[in-house]
Amino acid sequence: MPLPRTRGTALRHRLAELRGPDVPAKALDARALAALAANPGCARRAILDGAGVDKAALASALGAPSAFGQSQFALTRGNAFEARVKADGGAELLRLVHEKLDRAAEPPAEARVPDLTATGPQGRTARTALELREATEHPGAWTLLDHPMLALDVAGSPAFLEPDAVVVHPDGSWTVVEIKSFPLLDGSADPAKVGAAARQAAVYVLALEEVAARLDPSPRVRHRILLVCPRDFSNLPAASAVDIRKQRAVTARQLARLTRIEDIADELPEGTCFSPELPADELTAAVESVPATYAPECLSACELAFHCRGRSREAGAVTTLGRPARAELGGLATVEDVLAAARGEAGDPGDPAVAALRRAAALRAEALEAACR
């Protein structure tokens, strides 16, 4: 539900103060939302993303620069491939949609490709919604929306999202299209990359469902998306239909669990700012004022991962070892607690985790003693 106007305005001003004076907000894209949904307990990432803070610049200012991201060469290659897929009014793209997702429909001899140009993200979002409604109300033809703009409420703050394309089928249903530069080798691609693309597409599907819910009758948003990649080592497009129902359900559940950004902001000390221009000690104090939930998976999804990992190691937190280890250890939150429990110096013997640690320690002692004989 959208915030009341005065409350929403106050929150926007507060988030602008957190970024720093005259610092433009960094857009929250679907990739960031998917990563945020994968770790909904991290208040630090939630407030930084909600405020539009450039986490890469922040990490560099903290002395723990991010080590991931696409190279300029990969970006150029990806843009060239996307342009090829969408050439001639999206003829090849629509052919792939028809072939992989909708063989029962008439082949797309031609399609409507509306102009989505508008002023600002709000204007583009409204224009996209208008064109989606127009296409749905006149079934029987194919419509291709090239880089539409969608909005999704995330913890009380709007996020504007831009999928590669959305196709409206002749029956009025909608499909998300993801165009990636990693190859399909012999018809299959790297499972990790496909999974990341599916999680990203799930965010777009959730945003599209919000648009569809405002129409009467509501059109169907398909839960099989089209993933378009280069075939083998060529620049020729190949496609695969990907079922994202599981990713959509998980992402919706995790986004719903996010603490509202305004609640996190209200708990911050007055004058807190995350501007990379601040002195290092002041900036570190500001970042540490927001609790983080670090896990090794953050290394591939968050620019602040190295900073948070360092702090997690300093605190001896068992989350540094991964979420499965943390779950198995129950109430033992630090490595020191785990070792003390294993040695019999602390912990409740009736706790299954403590009992398992002491048994493991006894077996280790027996093995070492046997090896020394």
N, C-alpha and C positions, 0 to 999 in steps of 0.2 A: 504494500500500500504506500503511495507516495507521501512524503512528509508534508505537513502543512507548510504553507509558503514561508511564514516568518521563521518557523523552526528550521526549515530547509536552508533558508538564507543564512541563518546564524551558523549552521553546520558548515556551509561552504566557506564562510569567512574564517571559521576555526581551522579548517583543513588548509586554507591558503596560508594562514599563519604558521602552520606546521611545516609547510614547504619552504618558507622563507620569503622575504620581500621580493616582489617582482619575478618570482621563479614560476615559469609556466608549468602546468600540471602535465605529467606523463600519462598518456592514455592507458587505460586498463584494457588490455586485449584478451582474446579468448585463451591464448596460451597461458597468460598470467592467471586468469580465472581458473583454468583447469588445475594449475599448480596450487593455487590457493585452496581450491576445493579438496585437493589431496591431503592438505594439512590444515583443517579448519580450526584446530586448537591454537594456532600460532597468532596471537594478538599483534605481534610485531609486524608480521607481513601484512595482516589485514589493515592496520592503520596506515602503513607506508603506502600500500597500493591504493587505499581509499583516498589518501591525500594527494596521490599523483606524484610521489617522491621518486626521483630517478635513483633506483637502488644500485645501479652500476656505479654511478658517480659517488654515491654514499659509501659503497664498499671501498672504493679507491681512497677516499678521504680518511677512512678508518684504518687504512694500511693492510686491507685484505681484499685486493681486487678480484673481481669475478674472472673466471677462466673459461667461460663458455659463451656461446653465441655464434651466429653464422658469419662466415667470412664475406668480404665484399664480393669475391668471385662467386661464391655460392648464391648470394642475393641476385647478382647480375644474371647468372645462369637460370635461376628460378623465375625471374621476371621475363626473360626471353622465352622460356618454355610456356609460361602462362599466356603470353601474348600469342604464341603459336596455337595453343589449344582454343583460344577464343577468337581466332581470326575468322573472317568471312561471316560475321554476325553470329559466331558461336556454332557454326554448322557441325564441326567435328565433335564439340562438347555435347551438343544435343543428340548427335548420333550415338555417342557412348551412353548417354542417359537412357535413350530408347532401347539400346541393345542390352544393357545390364539390368535395367530396373522396370521397364514398361513396354515389353514387346507387344502387348495387346493393343496399345494405342496406335494411331496412325503415325507413320514415319514423319519426322519433322522436316518437311520439304522447305518450310520457311518458318521463321519465328519472330515474335515481337520482342524488340530489345529497347525498352524505354530509357529515356534519359533521366538519371537519378540525381542530377546536379542540383544543389541547394546550398544555402548559406548556413554554415556551422553544423555540428553533429545533430542538434535538435531538428534543424530544417531537413537534413538528409534522412533522419529517422522518419519524420512525418511523410516525406516524399516516397520513401520505400513502402511504408504502410499503405499509402494511397494507391501505388502501382500494384501491390499485392492484392488489394481489394478489387481493383479494376480488372486484373487478370482473372481472378476467381469468379467474378460476376459474369464473365463472358467466356464460358468453357468451350472446348472444342479446338483450341489452338495452343501452341507452345509459347511460353514466355520465358525469356532469360534475363535475370536481373544481375548485372555485372557490378560487383563490389557494392551490394546494398549496405545500408547502415541499420543496425538493430540496437535496441536498448534492453538492458536487463538490470533489474534492481538487485544489488548485492549488499547485504547487511545495511540497508537503508540509504545506500548511495548508488546513483545510476552509473552503469558502465555501458559505453557505446562500442559496439562490436561490428566488424566488417568482414564477413565471410568472402571467400573468393567469388562465389556465385550462388544464386538460388534459382532453381528451375520450377516453374509452375506447369504442371502436366495438363493435357487436355481435359482430364477429369476434375481439375481444380485442386489437386493435391500438390504439396510443396516438397521439394528435395534440396538438401544442402549439398554443395559440391566443394570438395577440398582438392586443391591442386598443389602437389608437392614435387620437389626436384629430386628426391631419392628414387632409385630405379626399381622397377618390377623385373626381377630376374627369373626367367622361366615361369612367369605368371604369379610369382610371390615376392614379397618384400620383407625387409627387416621387421620382425614382429614388434620390437620395441618402438620403432618409428611409426608403424601402423597403429599401435596402441596409443601413442601420443596424439596422432592425427584424429583418432576416434574420440579421445577425451576432449580435444579442442572442438570437434564437430558437435559433440553433445552439448556444449555451451551454446552454440548457434541454434541447435534444435530447441533448447529451452527458451531462448529469446524469441524464436519464431512462434512457438506455442503461445507466448503471451500476446503476440500480434493476432494470431488466429482466434484466440479466446474473445477478442473484442469484436469479431465479425459474427453475423447471424445469417445463415448457419455457419458454424466454425469449420473451415476447411481442414483436411487431414494433413498433418505434418508427418511425413514419412520418417520412420526410424531406421531405414537403410539409406546410408549416404553414398555418394559416388566419390571414390578416391581415384584421382587421375595422376599418373606418374609417367616418366619416360620409360619406354620399353627397352629392356636390357641396357646397352650402353649407347643407344641412339638418342635422338631428340624427338622421336615419334611418340605420340601419346598412347598409353594403354590405361585401362581402367578396371577397377574392382568394386563390387558392391560390398559395403561393410555394415554389418548390423551393429548399431550402437545403443541398443536398448539397455544393456547392462551399464555402460558408461553414463548414459543419460540418468538412470535411476540413482546411481552412486553420486553423480555430480549434483543432482537436485537435492539429495539428502544432505550432502556435506555443505552445500551453500546455505541450506536452511539452518544448519547448526552454527554458522558463523555468528559470533557476537556482533551486535550492531556497532558500526563504526563510531556513532555518536557516543555510545556508552564507553568505549575505549578512550575516546578523546576527552570525555568528562573526567576521567580518572588521572589524566596526565597533569604534572605540575604546571602551574601558570608560567607562561613564557617558553615552554618547550618548543624547540625548533630543530628540524632535521636538515637544515641547509648545509651542503658540503663546504660552504665558505667559512663555517664556524671553526674556532680553534679545536684541535684534535680532542683535548680532554673534555671540552664542553659538548662536543658532538657525541663522543662516546657515552657520556653521562645521559644525554638525551635518548640515545638508542637503548641503553641498558634500563631506562625507566619503563620500557614496555617489555613484558615477558615474552620470551620466544619458546617455541617447541621444536627443538632441533632433532632431526633424524638423518641418517646417511643419504636418504633419498633426496634431501634438499640440495645436495651437491649438483644434481642435474636439473634443478628447477628454480633455484633462487640465487640471486646475485650476492646476497649477504651470507651465503652458506659457510664460507671459510671463516668469517668473523664469528658466527654463532657456534661453529664447531670448536673454535679455539676456546670460547667461553665455556662451552659444555665440557671440554676436556679439563679445563682448570677447576671446574666445580666437581669433577669426577662423576658426572651424571651417567647413568647406565644407558640413557637414550643414545649416547654416542655409539653404542654397540649395535643399535638397530631396534626397531619397534618389536620384533619377535622376542628378542632377549629381554626388553623392558617388560613385555607382557608376562613372560615366564617368571620374572623375579618379584612380581607382586608389589608389596610395600617397600621393598629394598630399592631406594632411589639412587644411591651412589655406589661407586665401586668399593669405597671404604666400608660401607654397610655390608656389601656382599662378602667381602673378605673376612670381616669380623664374624659374620654369621657362619661362614664355612669353618672358621677356626674354633667355633663354639664360644666366642667371647660376647656375643650379642644375639638377639633374635629369639623368637618364640619357637621352641622345639616342635610345637604342634603345627606350625606353619609349613605347608607342603614344600614351599620354596626353600625354607631354611633346612628342612629335613633332607631334601635332595642335595643341597650344597654340602651338608656335613657328610652325607654318604659318599658324594663325589670326592671330597677331601680325604676321607678315610681310604677309599680305593686308590687314590693317587699316592698316599703315604705307603700303602702296602706295596704298590708297584715299584716305588723308588727303593724301598727297603729290600725287595727281592732282587732288584738290579744290582744292588751294592754287595750282595753276598758273594 
